[in-house]
Each structure stands twice: as structure tokens, then as C-alpha cells.
Amino acid sequence: MPDSLPPCRARWNCVCSRDDGLRRHRIAPVEFSGDPDAAFARVKRLVADTRRTRVLTATDRYLHARCRTRIGFVDDLELLLCREAGVIQVRSASRLGIYDFGVNRRRVERLRRRSEGT
């Protein structure tokens, strides 16, 4: 289980909430209030219930899922619970290609909207 999520490569097919990432890849983490474990469990359920998504690894503070786009490309979604900071760090990246037409950013923003109130 990683202690942090990897940064995005130089391509335009990734978003990540790491502070040291490039500006074009930067996206805010998923924030929560209350019990961190309950919030992370809720977000993990939201990911697991998402169409064309398969959870590959899930622990008490890390999740790795494979997401298929409508046209069949495969993306990786990673979440990392940071209890003390009150956030869930997030990274979503295409496995292939140089540009993802915003698919990864929309995926994370949709997850954020669905998780509001956690």
C-alpha cells in the first residue's frame, strides 16, 4: 500500500491531488468531515457502484480501481485516505494515449459531487 500517490507524467491524460504535481494535472482532493473511516468506506462504495469500474485493491486507506471509458479505454483510479488532513487524495490516469479529452478530471469531479456530505 502506498504512502502517497504517484505524480502524473508529462502527458495530458492524468489528474492528481498531490501538491507537487504539475498545474495542468492538479485537482483538489475529496474533502470530508466526521469519521474518516466512514467517509472512506462511503467513497469506496461509490467507486464500486460506478458503471464500467472494477475495484482491484481496497484496504482501510487505499483503493485502486480500473475504469473503462465508453469506447473501451482503460484508466486507473487511485484513492488514498489522509485521516489527519481530512481529505482523500485522488489520482485518475489513462493507461494509453497522450490526451484524455478531460475524462479523468470529469470522473474525479463526479466522484466529488456524489460524495458531498461524507
The first five atom37 places (N, CA, C, CB, O) and aatype in JSON, in Angstrom:
{
  "aatype": [12, 14, 3, 15, 10, 14, 14, 4, 1, 0, 1, 17, 2, 4, 19, 4, 15, 1, 3, 3, 7, 10, 1, 1, 8, 1, 9, 0, 14, 19, 6, 13, 15, 7, 3, 14, 3, 0, 0, 13, 0, 1, 19, 11, 1, 10, 19, 0, 3, 16, 1, 1, 16, 1, 19, 10, 16, 0, 16, 3, 1, 18, 10, 8, 0, 1, 4, 1, 16, 1, 9, 7, 13, 19, 3, 3, 10, 6, 10, 10, 10, 4, 1, 6, 0, 7, 19, 9, 5, 19, 1, 15, 0, 15, 1, 10, 7, 9, 18, 3, 13, 7, 19, 2, 1, 1, 1, 19, 6, 1, 10, 1, 1, 1, 15, 6, 7, 16],
  "atom_mask": [
    [1, 1, 1, 1, 1],
    [1, 1, 1, 1, 1],
    [1, 1, 1, 1, 1],
    [1, 1, 1, 1, 1],
    [1, 1, 1, 1, 1],
    [1, 1, 1, 1, 1],
    [1, 1, 1, 1, 1],
    [1, 1, 1, 1, 1],
    [1, 1, 1, 1, 1],
    [1, 1, 1, 1, 1],
    [1, 1, 1, 1, 1],
    [1, 1, 1, 1, 1],
    [1, 1, 1, 1, 1],
    [1, 1, 1, 1, 1],
    [1, 1, 1, 1, 1],
    [1, 1, 1, 1, 1],
    [1, 1, 1, 1, 1],
    [1, 1, 1, 1, 1],
    [1, 1, 1, 1, 1],
    [1, 1, 1, 1, 1],
    [1, 1, 1, 0, 1],
    [1, 1, 1, 1, 1],
    [1, 1, 1, 1, 1],
    [1, 1, 1, 1, 1],
    [1, 1, 1, 1, 1],
    [1, 1, 1, 1, 1],
    [1, 1, 1, 1, 1],
    [1, 1, 1, 1, 1],
    [1, 1, 1, 1, 1],
    [1, 1, 1, 1, 1],
    [1, 1, 1, 1, 1],
    [1, 1, 1, 1, 1],
    [1, 1, 1, 1, 1],
    [1, 1, 1, 0, 1],
    [1, 1, 1, 1, 1],
    [1, 1, 1, 1, 1],
    [1, 1, 1, 1, 1],
    [1, 1, 1, 1, 1],
    [1, 1, 1, 1, 1],
    [1, 1, 1, 1, 1],
    [1, 1, 1, 1, 1],
    [1, 1, 1, 1, 1],
    [1, 1, 1, 1, 1],
    [1, 1, 1, 1, 1],
    [1, 1, 1, 1, 1],
    [1, 1, 1, 1, 1],
    [1, 1, 1, 1, 1],
    [1, 1, 1, 1, 1],
    [1, 1, 1, 1, 1],
    [1, 1, 1, 1, 1],
    [1, 1, 1, 1, 1],
    [1, 1, 1, 1, 1],
    [1, 1, 1, 1, 1],
    [1, 1, 1, 1, 1],
    [1, 1, 1, 1, 1],
    [1, 1, 1, 1, 1],
    [1, 1, 1, 1, 1],
    [1, 1, 1, 1, 1],
    [1, 1, 1, 1, 1],
    [1, 1, 1, 1, 1],
    [1, 1, 1, 1, 1],
    [1, 1, 1, 1, 1],
    [1, 1, 1, 1, 1],
    [1, 1, 1, 1, 1],
    [1, 1, 1, 1, 1],
    [1, 1, 1, 1, 1],
    [1, 1, 1, 1, 1],
    [1, 1, 1, 1, 1],
    [1, 1, 1, 1, 1],
    [1, 1, 1, 1, 1],
    [1, 1, 1, 1, 1],
    [1, 1, 1, 0, 1],
    [1, 1, 1, 1, 1],
    [1, 1, 1, 1, 1],
    [1, 1, 1, 1, 1],
    [1, 1, 1, 1, 1],
    [1, 1, 1, 1, 1],
    [1, 1, 1, 1, 1],
    [1, 1, 1, 1, 1],
    [1, 1, 1, 1, 1],
    [1, 1, 1, 1, 1],
    [1, 1, 1, 1, 1],
    [1, 1, 1, 1, 1],
    [1, 1, 1, 1, 1],
    [1, 1, 1, 1, 1],
    [1, 1, 1, 0, 1],
    [1, 1, 1, 1, 1],
    [1, 1, 1, 1, 1],
    [1, 1, 1, 1, 1],
    [1, 1, 1, 1, 1],
    [1, 1, 1, 1, 1],
    [1, 1, 1, 1, 1],
    [1, 1, 1, 1, 1],
    [1, 1, 1, 1, 1],
    [1, 1, 1, 1, 1],
    [1, 1, 1, 1, 1],
    [1, 1, 1, 0, 1],
    [1, 1, 1, 1, 1],
    [1, 1, 1, 1, 1],
    [1, 1, 1, 1, 1],
    [1, 1, 1, 1, 1],
    [1, 1, 1, 0, 1],
    [1, 1, 1, 1, 1],
    [1, 1, 1, 1, 1],
    [1, 1, 1, 1, 1],
    [1, 1, 1, 1, 1],
    [1, 1, 1, 1, 1],
    [1, 1, 1, 1, 1],
    [1, 1, 1, 1, 1],
    [1, 1, 1, 1, 1],
    [1, 1, 1, 1, 1],
    [1, 1, 1, 1, 1],
    [1, 1, 1, 1, 1],
    [1, 1, 1, 1, 1],
    [1, 1, 1, 1, 1],
    [1, 1, 1, 1, 1],
    [1, 1, 1, 0, 1],
    [1, 1, 1, 1, 1]
  ],
  "atom_positions": [
    [[0.85, -1.19, 0.0], [0.0, 0.0, 0.0], [0.89, 1.24, 0.0], [-0.97, 0.0, 1.23], [1.8, 1.35, 0.82]],
    [[0.64, 2.15, -0.9], [1.5, 3.34, -0.99], [1.25, 4.33, 0.15], [1.29, 4.03, -2.32], [0.15, 4.39, 0.71]],
    [[2.29, 5.1, 0.46], [2.16, 6.2, 1.43], [1.72, 7.48, 0.75], [3.47, 6.42, 2.15], [1.24, 8.41, 1.4]],
    [[1.88, 7.52, -0.58], [1.41, 8.66, -1.36], [1.12, 8.17, -2.77], [2.46, 9.83, -1.36], [1.59, 7.11, -3.18]],
    [[0.35, 8.95, -3.48], [0.02, 8.59, -4.85], [1.12, 9.09, -5.79], [-1.35, 9.19, -5.26], [1.73, 10.13, -5.53]],
    [[1.38, 8.36, -6.85], [2.43, 8.81, -7.77], [1.99, 10.06, -8.52], [2.8, 7.69, -8.78], [0.8, 10.26, -8.76]],
    [[2.94, 10.9, -8.89], [2.59, 12.09, -9.67], [2.2, 11.69, -11.09], [3.76, 13.11, -9.7], [2.49, 10.58, -11.53]],
    [[1.56, 12.59, -11.78], [1.24, 12.37, -13.19], [2.5, 12.54, -14.02], [0.14, 13.34, -13.66], [3.39, 13.32, -13.68]],
    [[2.56, 11.81, -15.11], [3.65, 12.01, -16.07], [3.37, 13.27, -16.87], [3.81, 10.77, -17.02], [2.36, 13.94, -16.65]],
    [[4.23, 13.6, -17.77], [4.12, 14.86, -18.52], [2.95, 14.89, -19.5], [5.4, 15.11, -19.28], [2.66, 15.95, -20.06]],
    [[2.29, 13.8, -19.72], [1.18, 13.76, -20.68], [-0.06, 14.46, -20.12], [0.84, 12.31, -21.04], [-0.13, 14.78, -18.94]],
    [[-1.02, 14.69, -21.0], [-2.27, 15.38, -20.65], [-3.39, 14.39, -20.34], [-2.69, 16.32, -21.79], [-4.55, 14.69, -20.62]],
    [[-3.09, 13.24, -19.79], [-4.11, 12.21, -19.58], [-4.23, 11.79, -18.12], [-3.81, 11.0, -20.42], [-4.54, 10.64, -17.84]],
    [[-3.99, 12.72, -17.2], [-3.95, 12.37, -15.79], [-4.31, 13.59, -14.94], [-2.56, 11.82, -15.4], [-3.99, 14.72, -15.31]],
    [[-4.96, 13.34, -13.81], [-5.15, 14.35, -12.78], [-4.76, 13.74, -11.45], [-6.63, 14.88, -12.76], [-4.92, 12.55, -11.22]],
    [[-4.23, 14.59, -10.56], [-3.77, 14.11, -9.26], [-3.85, 15.24, -8.25], [-2.33, 13.55, -9.35], [-3.62, 16.4, -8.6]],
    [[-4.18, 14.91, -7.03], [-4.3, 15.92, -5.99], [-3.01, 16.14, -5.21], [-5.39, 15.53, -5.03], [-3.01, 16.87, -4.22]],
    [[-1.91, 15.54, -5.64], [-0.61, 15.77, -4.99], [-0.22, 17.24, -5.12], [0.49, 14.87, -5.6], [-0.42, 17.85, -6.17]],
    [[0.32, 17.79, -4.05], [0.74, 19.19, -4.07], [1.92, 19.44, -5.0], [1.11, 19.64, -2.68], [2.09, 20.56, -5.49]],
    [[2.73, 18.42, -5.26], [3.91, 18.62, -6.08], [3.67, 18.35, -7.56], [5.02, 17.75, -5.59], [4.61, 18.34, -8.35]],
    [[2.42, 18.12, -7.93], [2.1, 17.85, -9.32], [2.13, 19.1, -10.19], [0.0, 0.0, 0.0], [2.09, 20.22, -9.69]],
    [[2.21, 18.88, -11.49], [2.15, 19.99, -12.42], [0.78, 20.65, -12.37], [2.47, 19.51, -13.85], [-0.22, 19.98, -12.11]],
    [[0.72, 21.92, -12.61], [-0.54, 22.68, -12.52], [-1.64, 22.1, -13.4], [-0.29, 24.14, -12.91], [-2.8, 22.03, -12.98]],
    [[-1.3, 21.69, -14.62], [-2.33, 21.18, -15.53], [-2.93, 19.86, -15.05], [-1.76, 21.0, -16.92], [-4.02, 19.48, -15.49]],
    [[-2.23, 19.16, -14.17], [-2.72, 17.89, -13.63], [-3.42, 18.05, -12.28], [-1.57, 16.91, -13.5], [-4.07, 17.13, -11.8]],
    [[-3.29, 19.21, -11.69], [-3.75, 19.42, -10.31], [-5.26, 19.39, -10.23], [-3.23, 20.74, -9.77], [-5.97, 19.99, -11.04]],
    [[-5.73, 18.67, -9.21], [-7.15, 18.63, -8.89], [-7.26, 18.56, -7.37], [-7.89, 17.41, -9.59], [-6.39, 17.98, -6.72]],
    [[-8.28, 19.14, -6.82], [-8.44, 19.15, -5.36], [-8.76, 17.75, -4.85], [-9.54, 20.15, -4.94], [-9.42, 16.97, -5.54]],
    [[-8.3, 17.42, -3.64], [-8.67, 16.14, -3.05], [-10.15, 16.15, -2.65], [-7.78, 15.83, -1.83], [-10.78, 17.2, -2.62]],
    [[-10.66, 14.99, -2.36], [-12.04, 14.88, -1.87], [-12.0, 15.17, -0.37], [-12.65, 13.44, -2.17], [-11.33, 14.47, 0.38]],
    [[-12.73, 16.19, 0.04], [-12.75, 16.57, 1.46], [-13.92, 15.9, 2.16], [-12.83, 18.1, 1.61], [-14.93, 15.59, 1.55]],
    [[-13.76, 15.69, 3.48], [-14.84, 15.12, 4.27], [-14.77, 15.69, 5.68], [-14.75, 13.57, 4.3], [-13.76, 16.25, 6.09]],
    [[-15.85, 15.53, 6.39], [-15.87, 15.88, 7.8], [-16.42, 14.67, 8.56], [-16.74, 17.17, 8.07], [-17.1, 13.82, 7.99]],
    [[-16.11, 14.61, 9.82], [-16.58, 13.48, 10.62], [-15.59, 12.32, 10.61], [0.0, 0.0, 0.0], [-14.39, 12.51, 10.46]],
    [[-16.13, 11.14, 10.76], [-15.33, 9.93, 10.88], [-14.61, 9.61, 9.56], [-16.21, 8.75, 11.3], [-15.27, 9.36, 8.55]],
    [[-13.27, 9.61, 9.56], [-12.53, 9.34, 8.32], [-12.81, 7.95, 7.74], [-11.05, 9.48, 8.57], [-12.94, 7.8, 6.52]],
    [[-12.91, 6.96, 8.6], [-13.15, 5.6, 8.11], [-14.52, 5.46, 7.46], [-13.02, 4.6, 9.26], [-14.66, 4.77, 6.44]],
    [[-15.52, 6.1, 8.03], [-16.86, 6.06, 7.45], [-16.88, 6.8, 6.12], [-17.89, 6.68, 8.42], [-17.51, 6.35, 5.16]],
    [[-16.19, 7.94, 6.05], [-16.14, 8.7, 4.81], [-15.45, 7.9, 3.71], [-15.41, 10.04, 5.02], [-15.92, 7.88, 2.57]],
    [[-14.34, 7.24, 4.04], [-13.63, 6.48, 3.03], [-14.44, 5.26, 2.59], [-12.27, 6.04, 3.57], [-14.44, 4.91, 1.41]],
    [[-15.12, 4.63, 3.53], [-15.98, 3.49, 3.17], [-17.07, 3.93, 2.2], [-16.6, 2.87, 4.45], [-17.39, 3.22, 1.26]],
    [[-17.64, 5.1, 2.45], [-18.69, 5.61, 1.55], [-18.13, 5.87, 0.14], [-19.31, 6.91, 2.12], [-18.75, 5.5, -0.85]],
    [[-16.97, 6.51, 0.06], [-16.37, 6.8, -1.25], [-15.99, 5.5, -1.96], [-15.12, 7.7, -1.08], [-16.16, 5.4, -3.17]],
    [[-15.49, 4.52, -1.22], [-15.17, 3.22, -1.83], [-16.42, 2.57, -2.41], [-14.51, 2.29, -0.79], [-16.38, 1.98, -3.48]],
    [[-17.54, 2.68, -1.7], [-18.81, 2.13, -2.22], [-19.24, 2.86, -3.49], [-19.93, 2.22, -1.16], [-19.7, 2.24, -4.44]],
    [[-19.09, 4.18, -3.49], [-19.45, 4.96, -4.68], [-18.62, 4.51, -5.88], [-19.24, 6.47, -4.43], [-19.16, 4.37, -6.98]],
    [[-17.33, 4.29, -5.69], [-16.48, 3.84, -6.77], [-16.91, 2.45, -7.23], [-14.99, 3.84, -6.34], [-17.04, 2.2, -8.43]],
    [[-17.13, 1.54, -6.28], [-17.5, 0.17, -6.62], [-18.83, 0.11, -7.36], [-17.59, -0.67, -5.35], [-19.05, -0.79, -8.17]],
    [[-19.72, 1.05, -7.1], [-21.04, 1.07, -7.74], [-21.05, 1.82, -9.08], [-22.04, 1.69, -6.81], [-22.1, 1.93, -9.71]],
    [[-19.91, 2.32, -9.5], [-19.83, 3.07, -10.75], [-19.75, 2.12, -11.94], [-18.6, 4.01, -10.74], [-19.01, 1.14, -11.91]],
    [[-20.54, 2.42, -12.97], [-20.54, 1.58, -14.18], [-19.14, 1.47, -14.77], [-21.5, 2.13, -15.22], [-18.35, 2.41, -14.71]],
    [[-18.85, 0.32, -15.34], [-17.59, 0.04, -16.03], [-16.38, 0.2, -15.13], [-17.46, 0.94, -17.23], [-15.28, 0.48, -15.62]],
    [[-16.56, 0.03, -13.83], [-15.47, 0.18, -12.87], [-15.32, -1.1, -12.06], [-15.72, 1.38, -11.93], [-16.3, -1.68, -11.59]],
    [[-14.09, -1.53, -11.91], [-13.8, -2.74, -11.12], [-12.73, -2.4, -10.09], [-13.33, -3.91, -12.05], [-11.65, -1.93, -10.44]],
    [[-13.02, -2.64, -8.83], [-12.06, -2.4, -7.77], [-11.04, -3.54, -7.79], [-12.76, -2.29, -6.37], [-11.4, -4.72, -7.71]],
    [[-9.76, -3.17, -7.9], [-8.69, -4.16, -7.94], [-8.06, -4.37, -6.58], [-7.62, -3.72, -8.93], [-7.73, -5.5, -6.22]],
    [[-7.9, -3.3, -5.8], [-7.31, -3.36, -4.47], [-8.06, -2.41, -3.56], [-5.79, -3.01, -4.51], [-8.35, -1.27, -3.94]],
    [[-8.39, -2.87, -2.37], [-9.05, -2.0, -1.4], [-8.58, -2.37, 0.0], [-10.6, -2.11, -1.51], [-8.69, -3.53, 0.42]],
    [[-8.06, -1.37, 0.71], [-7.66, -1.56, 2.11], [-8.38, -0.5, 2.93], [-6.1, -1.47, 2.29], [-9.28, 0.18, 2.42]],
    [[-7.99, -0.35, 4.19], [-8.65, 0.63, 5.05], [-8.25, 2.06, 4.71], [-8.32, 0.34, 6.48], [-8.87, 3.0, 5.22]],
    [[-7.22, 2.25, 3.85], [-6.85, 3.62, 3.48], [-6.45, 3.8, 2.02], [-5.73, 4.08, 4.34], [-6.03, 4.89, 1.63]],
    [[-6.56, 2.75, 1.21], [-6.16, 2.84, -0.2], [-7.14, 2.07, -1.07], [-4.73, 2.28, -0.39], [-7.66, 1.03, -0.68]],
    [[-7.4, 2.62, -2.26], [-8.24, 1.94, -3.24], [-7.62, 2.14, -4.62], [-9.71, 2.49, -3.2], [-7.18, 3.23, -4.98]],
    [[-7.6, 1.05, -5.4], [-7.17, 1.11, -6.79], [-8.26, 0.45, -7.61], [-5.77, 0.41, -7.01], [-8.61, -0.71, -7.37]],
    [[-8.79, 1.19, -8.58], [-9.86, 0.67, -9.43], [-9.48, 0.85, -10.9], [-11.2, 1.38, -9.13], [-8.75, 1.77, -11.26]],
    [[-9.99, -0.04, -11.71], [-9.83, 0.05, -13.16], [-11.16, 0.55, -13.72], [-9.42, -1.33, -13.8], [-12.22, -0.02, -13.43]],
    [[-11.11, 1.6, -14.51], [-12.31, 2.21, -15.09], [-12.22, 2.1, -16.61], [-12.48, 3.7, -14.64], [-11.18, 2.43, -17.2]],
    [[-13.28, 1.66, -17.23], [-13.32, 1.61, -18.7], [-14.16, 2.79, -19.19], [-13.91, 0.24, -19.21], [-15.23, 3.07, -18.67]],
    [[-13.63, 3.46, -20.21], [-14.39, 4.55, -20.81], [-15.48, 3.94, -21.7], [-13.46, 5.5, -21.63], [-15.49, 2.74, -21.95]],
    [[-16.38, 4.79, -22.18], [-17.46, 4.3, -23.05], [-16.94, 3.63, -24.31], [-18.37, 5.44, -23.44], [-17.57, 2.72, -24.85]],
    [[-15.77, 4.07, -24.78], [-15.24, 3.47, -26.01], [-14.19, 2.39, -25.72], [-14.63, 4.55, -26.89], [-13.53, 1.92, -26.64]],
    [[-14.04, 2.0, -24.46], [-13.22, 0.85, -24.12], [-11.82, 1.09, -23.62], [0.0, 0.0, 0.0], [-11.11, 0.13, -23.31]],
    [[-11.37, 2.36, -23.54], [-10.05, 2.62, -22.99], [-10.05, 2.33, -21.49], [-9.62, 4.08, -23.26], [-11.08, 2.44, -20.83]],
    [[-8.89, 1.97, -20.95], [-8.78, 1.64, -19.53], [-8.03, 2.75, -18.81], [-8.06, 0.28, -19.34], [-6.96, 3.19, -19.24]],
    [[-8.6, 3.21, -17.69], [-7.99, 4.21, -16.83], [-7.83, 3.62, -15.44], [-8.85, 5.52, -16.79], [-8.56, 2.7, -15.06]],
    [[-6.88, 4.15, -14.68], [-6.68, 3.75, -13.29], [-7.11, 4.87, -12.38], [-5.2, 3.37, -13.03], [-6.75, 6.03, -12.59]],
    [[-7.89, 4.52, -11.36], [-8.33, 5.46, -10.33], [-7.74, 5.0, -9.02], [-9.9, 5.56, -10.26], [-7.91, 3.85, -8.62]],
    [[-7.05, 5.91, -8.33], [-6.47, 5.58, -7.03], [-6.92, 6.6, -6.0], [-4.92, 5.55, -7.1], [-6.99, 7.8, -6.28]],
    [[-7.25, 6.12, -4.81], [-7.64, 6.97, -3.69], [-6.79, 6.61, -2.48], [-9.16, 6.81, -3.37], [-6.48, 5.44, -2.26]],
    [[-6.42, 7.63, -1.7], [-5.62, 7.41, -0.51], [-6.17, 8.27, 0.61], [-4.12, 7.74, -0.77], [-6.2, 9.5, 0.51]],
    [[-6.61, 7.64, 1.68], [-7.19, 8.34, 2.82], [-6.08, 8.99, 3.65], [-8.02, 7.38, 3.7], [-5.12, 8.34, 4.04]],
    [[-6.23, 10.29, 3.9], [-5.31, 11.03, 4.77], [-6.15, 11.52, 5.95], [-4.62, 12.25, 4.0], [-6.71, 12.61, 5.93]],
    [[-6.22, 10.68, 6.97], [-7.1, 10.93, 8.12], [-6.85, 12.28, 8.77], [-6.93, 9.83, 9.15], [-7.78, 13.05, 9.0]],
    [[-5.58, 12.58, 9.07], [-5.25, 13.81, 9.8], [-5.62, 15.07, 9.01], [-3.76, 13.82, 10.13], [-6.02, 16.07, 9.6]],
    [[-5.48, 15.01, 7.71], [-5.77, 16.18, 6.87], [-7.25, 16.32, 6.53], [-4.97, 16.11, 5.58], [-7.68, 17.36, 6.05]],
    [[-8.03, 15.28, 6.78], [-9.46, 15.32, 6.46], [-9.74, 15.29, 4.97], [0.0, 0.0, 0.0], [-10.72, 15.87, 4.51]],
    [[-8.87, 14.59, 4.2], [-9.05, 14.51, 2.76], [-8.76, 13.1, 2.26], [-8.15, 15.53, 2.04], [-8.1, 12.3, 2.92]],
    [[-9.27, 12.85, 1.07], [-8.94, 11.64, 0.34], [-8.19, 12.1, -0.91], [-10.23, 10.79, -0.01], [-8.77, 12.73, -1.79]],
    [[-6.9, 11.78, -0.96], [-6.11, 12.12, -2.14], [-6.59, 11.26, -3.3], [-4.59, 11.93, -1.88], [-7.02, 10.13, -3.1]],
    [[-6.51, 11.79, -4.51], [-7.05, 11.1, -5.67], [-6.12, 11.25, -6.87], [-8.45, 11.63, -6.01], [-5.48, 12.28, -7.07]],
    [[-6.07, 10.19, -7.66], [-5.32, 10.2, -8.92], [-6.13, 9.38, -9.92], [-3.86, 9.62, -8.75], [-6.56, 8.27, -9.62]],
    [[-6.33, 9.93, -11.1], [-7.02, 9.22, -12.17], [-6.21, 9.43, -13.44], [-8.51, 9.72, -12.33], [-5.95, 10.57, -13.84]],
    [[-5.81, 8.32, -14.09], [-4.92, 8.42, -15.24], [-5.26, 7.38, -16.29], [-3.46, 8.27, -14.81], [-5.63, 6.25, -15.97]],
    [[-5.13, 7.78, -17.54], [-5.31, 6.86, -18.66], [-4.07, 5.99, -18.78], [-5.58, 7.64, -19.98], [-2.95, 6.45, -18.57]],
    [[-4.28, 4.73, -19.13], [-3.15, 3.84, -19.34], [-2.48, 4.09, -20.68], [-3.59, 2.39, -19.25], [-1.26, 3.91, -20.81]],
    [[-3.25, 4.5, -21.67], [-2.73, 4.74, -23.01], [-3.04, 6.16, -23.45], [-3.33, 3.74, -24.0], [-3.9, 6.83, -22.88]],
    [[-2.33, 6.59, -24.45], [-2.63, 7.88, -25.06], [-1.92, 9.04, -24.41], [0.0, 0.0, 0.0], [-1.35, 8.93, -23.32]],
    [[-1.98, 10.15, -25.1], [-1.33, 11.37, -24.63], [-2.35, 12.35, -24.06], [-0.55, 12.04, -25.77], [-2.04, 13.11, -23.14]],
    [[-3.57, 12.32, -24.58], [-4.6, 13.27, -24.17], [-5.9, 12.51, -23.93], [-4.81, 14.38, -25.24], [-6.27, 11.65, -24.72]],
    [[-6.58, 12.81, -22.84], [-7.79, 12.07, -22.48], [-9.09, 12.84, -22.67], [-7.7, 11.64, -21.05], [-10.16, 12.36, -22.3]],
    [[-9.02, 14.05, -23.26], [-10.2, 14.88, -23.51], [-10.98, 15.19, -22.23], [-11.12, 14.18, -24.51], [-12.19, 15.4, -22.28]],
    [[-10.28, 15.22, -21.08], [-10.9, 15.6, -19.81], [-11.64, 14.5, -19.09], [0.0, 0.0, 0.0], [-12.31, 14.77, -18.09]],
    [[-11.55, 13.27, -19.56], [-12.3, 12.16, -18.96], [-11.91, 11.96, -17.49], [-12.06, 10.86, -19.75], [-12.78, 11.79, -16.64]],
    [[-10.63, 11.97, -17.18], [-10.18, 11.72, -15.81], [-10.6, 12.83, -14.87], [-8.68, 11.56, -15.78], [-11.01, 12.57, -13.74]],
    [[-10.5, 14.08, -15.32], [-10.95, 15.2, -14.48], [-12.45, 15.11, -14.21], [-10.6, 16.55, -15.16], [-12.89, 15.33, -13.08]],
    [[-13.24, 14.8, -15.23], [-14.69, 14.68, -15.03], [-15.02, 13.52, -14.08], [-15.41, 14.46, -16.39], [-15.93, 13.63, -13.27]],
    [[-14.28, 12.43, -14.18], [-14.5, 11.28, -13.29], [-14.32, 11.69, -11.82], [-13.54, 10.12, -13.64], [-15.15, 11.37, -10.97]],
    [[-13.24, 12.4, -11.54], [-12.96, 12.81, -10.17], [-13.97, 13.85, -9.7], [-11.53, 13.37, -10.05], [-14.43, 13.77, -8.56]],
    [[-14.32, 14.8, -10.54], [-15.31, 15.81, -10.14], [-16.68, 15.17, -9.88], [-15.43, 16.9, -11.23], [-17.39, 15.58, -8.96]],
    [[-17.04, 14.18, -10.69], [-18.3, 13.46, -10.47], [-18.27, 12.72, -9.13], [-18.58, 12.47, -11.63], [-19.25, 12.72, -8.39]],
    [[-17.14, 12.08, -8.83], [-16.99, 11.39, -7.55], [-17.08, 12.38, -6.4], [-15.64, 10.63, -7.49], [-17.71, 12.09, -5.38]],
    [[-16.47, 13.54, -6.55], [-16.54, 14.57, -5.51], [-17.99, 15.01, -5.27], [-15.68, 15.78, -5.9], [-18.43, 15.12, -4.12]],
    [[-18.72, 15.27, -6.35], [-20.13, 15.68, -6.2], [-20.95, 14.61, -5.51], [-20.75, 16.01, -7.58], [-21.76, 14.9, -4.63]],
    [[-20.75, 13.36, -5.9], [-21.51, 12.24, -5.32], [-21.16, 12.01, -3.86], [-21.27, 10.97, -6.1], [-21.97, 11.5, -3.1]],
    [[-19.94, 12.38, -3.46], [-19.51, 12.13, -2.09], [-19.73, 13.29, -1.15], [-18.06, 11.77, -2.07], [-19.42, 13.19, 0.04]],
    [[-20.27, 14.39, -1.64], [-20.5, 15.55, -0.76], [-21.34, 15.13, 0.44], [-21.2, 16.7, -1.53], [-22.33, 14.4, 0.32]],
    [[-20.92, 15.62, 1.58], [-21.62, 15.28, 2.8], [-21.01, 14.11, 3.54], [0.0, 0.0, 0.0], [-21.52, 13.72, 4.59]],
    [[-19.91, 13.54, 3.01], [-19.27, 12.44, 3.75], [-18.42, 12.98, 4.84], [-18.43, 11.57, 2.82], [-17.8, 12.21, 5.58]]
  ]
}
